[in-house]
Amino acid sequence: MKKIKITDLLIFIVTAELVGALSALLSGDYKSFYSEYIRPPLMPPAWLFPVVWAVLYALMGISAYIIWNSNGSEIRKATALKLYFLQLAVNFSWSIIFFRFRLLETAAIIAVLLLVLVVLMVISFKRIKNAAAWLNVPYIIWLIFASYLAVSVYILN
């Protein structure tokens, strides 16, 4: 790995965090959403979601920076980063579709699609740098749980 460039690392982290913040802003009042719908078992309190996502977005940004700054093949890096930005775009859209537009079926499908994209991204990251892949394991675990929640909310409502 090349020398760590703090400014570039911060750009990756802040970019990921801004994607999450903008998505949340455009999603509207997510807290009232849960009082209007039947919630599945294991639904965590509403305050937990922004906390978890803030950590996950930071980890995403760090992992993408590791790939970008690695000595790996430029073609592999480009492919991995395309997957990263694609999953970030899908991630951005999910909250808006679920909370603002309340398209529960579409959001459930997108949640599962996002999980698949992140698994592909992690596989791609692993081929370049193990650490970048491992940083996304909490994200995969959370997406499995989030997919359960999204599909359950759709089925129950």
matplotlib code that plots the C-alpha trace (Angstrom):
import matplotlib.pyplot as plt

x = [0.0, 1.2, 1.7, -1.6, -2.8, -5.0, -6.8, -7.7, -8.8, -11.0, -12.5, -13.6, -15.0, -16.8, -18.2, -19.7, -21.1, -22.6, -24.4, -26.0, -26.8, -28.4, -30.4, -31.7, -32.5, -34.5, -36.2, -38.3, -39.4, -38.4, -39.3, -43.0, -42.9, -42.5, -45.5, -47.7, -46.8, -46.8, -43.2, -41.6, -40.0, -36.5, -37.2, -34.6, -35.4, -35.4, -32.4, -30.2, -30.4, -28.5, -25.8, -25.2, -25.2, -22.7, -20.3, -21.0, -20.5, -17.2, -16.1, -17.2, -15.2, -12.1, -12.4, -12.8, -9.8, -7.7, -8.7, -8.1, -4.7, -3.6, -0.9, -3.3, -4.1, -5.7, -8.4, -9.3, -9.3, -11.5, -14.0, -14.0, -14.6, -17.4, -19.1, -18.5, -20.1, -22.9, -23.8, -23.5, -26.0, -28.4, -27.9, -28.7, -32.0, -33.3, -34.2, -36.0, -38.0, -38.9, -39.5, -40.5, -42.4, -43.4, -42.9, -42.5, -42.3, -39.7, -37.7, -37.6, -36.4, -33.8, -32.6, -31.9, -30.2, -28.1, -27.0, -26.0, -24.1, -22.2, -21.2, -19.9, -18.1, -16.5, -15.4, -13.8, -12.2, -10.8, -9.0, -7.1, -6.7, -8.1, -8.4, -10.8, -13.0, -13.0, -14.0, -17.3, -18.3, -20.3, -22.1, -23.0, -24.3, -26.3, -27.7, -28.8, -30.7, -32.0, -33.2, -35.1, -36.7, -37.6, -39.1, -40.9, -42.4, -43.6, -45.2, -46.8, -48.2]
y = [0.0, 3.5, 6.1, 7.1, 10.5, 11.9, 14.4, 11.7, 9.4, 12.1, 12.8, 9.2, 9.1, 12.4, 11.5, 8.3, 10.1, 12.9, 10.3, 8.9, 12.3, 13.5, 10.3, 10.7, 14.4, 13.5, 10.6, 12.7, 11.8, 8.2, 8.0, 8.6, 5.9, 3.2, 4.3, 4.0, 0.5, -3.0, -3.6, -7.0, -8.8, -7.6, -4.1, -1.9, 1.6, 4.3, 6.1, 3.2, 3.4, 6.7, 5.6, 2.3, 3.9, 6.6, 3.9, 1.9, 4.8, 5.6, 2.0, 2.1, 5.2, 3.8, 0.6, 2.4, 4.6, 1.5, 0.1, 3.4, 3.8, 0.2, -1.1, -3.5, -3.8, -0.6, -2.7, -4.5, -1.3, 0.4, -2.6, -2.6, 1.1, 1.0, -1.6, 0.6, 3.6, 1.5, 0.1, 3.6, 4.9, 2.0, 2.5, 6.3, 5.4, 2.9, 5.2, 7.6, 4.8, 3.2, 6.3, 9.1, 7.2, 4.3, 1.8, -1.1, -3.9, -1.9, -1.1, -4.8, -5.7, -3.0, -4.1, -7.5, -6.1, -3.9, -6.9, -8.8, -5.7, -5.3, -9.0, -8.6, -5.5, -7.3, -10.1, -7.6, -5.8, -9.0, -9.7, -6.4, -5.9, -8.2, -5.3, -3.4, -6.5, -7.2, -3.6, -4.3, -7.4, -5.3, -3.7, -7.2, -8.3, -5.1, -5.5, -9.0, -7.6, -4.6, -6.9, -9.0, -5.8, -4.4, -7.7, -8.2, -4.6, -5.3, -8.6, -7.4, -4.2]
z = [0.0, -0.8, 1.9, 3.6, 2.4, 5.2, 3.0, 0.5, 3.2, 4.7, 1.3, 0.9, 4.5, 4.2, 0.7, 2.1, 5.1, 3.0, 0.8, 3.9, 5.3, 2.1, 1.7, 5.3, 4.6, 1.4, 3.1, 5.5, 8.9, 9.3, 13.0, 12.4, 9.7, 12.3, 14.4, 11.3, 10.2, 11.8, 12.9, 12.6, 15.6, 16.4, 15.2, 16.9, 18.3, 15.6, 17.2, 16.5, 12.7, 12.2, 14.7, 12.9, 9.5, 10.5, 11.5, 8.4, 6.1, 7.7, 7.3, 3.6, 3.0, 4.6, 2.7, -0.6, 0.1, 0.8, -2.6, -4.3, -2.6, -3.1, -5.4, -7.0, -10.7, -12.1, -13.8, -10.6, -8.7, -11.3, -11.2, -7.4, -7.1, -9.7, -7.5, -4.5, -6.1, -7.5, -4.1, -2.6, -5.2, -4.5, -0.8, -1.2, -3.0, -0.5, 2.3, -0.1, -1.7, 1.7, 3.9, 1.6, -1.1, 1.1, -1.8, 0.6, -2.1, -4.2, -1.0, 0.0, -3.5, -3.4, 0.1, -1.2, -4.4, -2.2, -0.2, -3.3, -4.6, -1.4, -1.3, -4.9, -3.9, -0.9, -3.1, -5.5, -2.6, -1.3, -4.5, -4.0, -0.2, 2.5, 5.0, 2.7, 2.4, 6.2, 6.9, 5.1, 7.1, 9.6, 6.6, 5.2, 8.6, 9.0, 5.4, 6.1, 9.1, 7.2, 4.4, 6.9, 8.3, 4.8, 3.6, 6.9, 6.9, 3.3, 4.2, 7.4, 5.8]

ax = plt.figure().add_subplot(projection="3d")
ax.plot(x, y, z, "-o")
ax.set_aspect("equal")
plt.show()
